[in-house]
């Protein structure tokens, strides 16, 4: 019992230290939401779910990220810590419609 109590603060600390998670969906060759606000100065996890029947690529030169997401699949993309600002991203396979921006504030 004493060992369990000694580990409790570490378990709480590790749960608290988890990266914030944000959902991003690809549907009808568009990102939803098209504008995603994340905290400044923290590493965050984007969970991108491609609900389309075709693959799409999450690409951002500003974030230095590029990831192809299969139809119906989810992908985890870690970004940050970011400085305040706007970080655009596109779906390279449907550039005209699959556009968005991450706003760090």
N, C-alpha and C positions, 0 to 999 in steps of 0.2 A: 504494500500500500504506500509506503514511504517513497519507493522508487517512482510510482505513478504520480504522486504529488510533486515530486522533484521534476518530472518531465512536463507537467502541465504548463508551466510558463513557456517552455520551448515550443510546445504544440500550438499554443495561442499565438506566439510570435510568428511562427511559420505561416499560419493561416492569415494573419494580418499582413504579412509581407508579400502576399500573392499579387501579381500584376493585375491592375484593373482590366476588365474584359469588355469589349464593345462588339456588338453584332452588326454585320454588314451583309446585305442580301443582294444577289444578282437575280433580277427577274425581268423578263421582257427586254433583255439586253440593256438594262439600266441598273445602277447601284441605288439601293435604298438603305438608309437615307443618303441623299446626294451630298449632304453636309453633315459631318460628324465632328462633334466637339470633344476634345480629350484634354486632360490636365497637362499643364506645362511641367517639365522637369521630371516626368515619371515614364518608365518603360510601360507600355500598354500592349495588350494582346487583342488583335482584331480577329474575330471569328467570321470568316467570309463563307457564306452558303450560296452556292450556285444552284438556283432553282430552275434554270433553263435546261433545255434538252441538248444544248451544245456547250462545248468548253468555253471558258473565258479566262483572260489573263488580267490579274491585278498588277498594274505597273505604275511606278512613281519614280521618276528620276530624282526628285527632291528628297524622297525617303530612302532612295537606293534599294528599292524592293521590286521584285518581279516574280510572279508565281502564277502558273497555269492551274486552274481549278476545273476539274472534270464535271460533266453534267451530274447534278444531284449530289455532288460532294461538298464537303466543308474543308476549309484550310485555315490553319492558325498562322497569322503573320504578326511578328513582334516588331514594334517600332518604338523609337525614343531611347532615352529621354529627349524631348523636343523643346526647342526655344519657342517663345510666342510667335505665332505666324500662321500662314496658310500653306498647306502642302497638297497640291493637286495630285490626283491619280486618275487613270483611265483603264478601261477594258480594251486592250489592244486589238482584240478581234472585232470589236464594234465601237470604234473610236467616236463615231458621231453621236451615239446615244449613251454609251457607258462611260460617264464622267462623274467625278466627284471631288470633294476637297475635305481634308482633315484640318480642323482649326484647333490649334493648341492655344489654350488660354488659361 
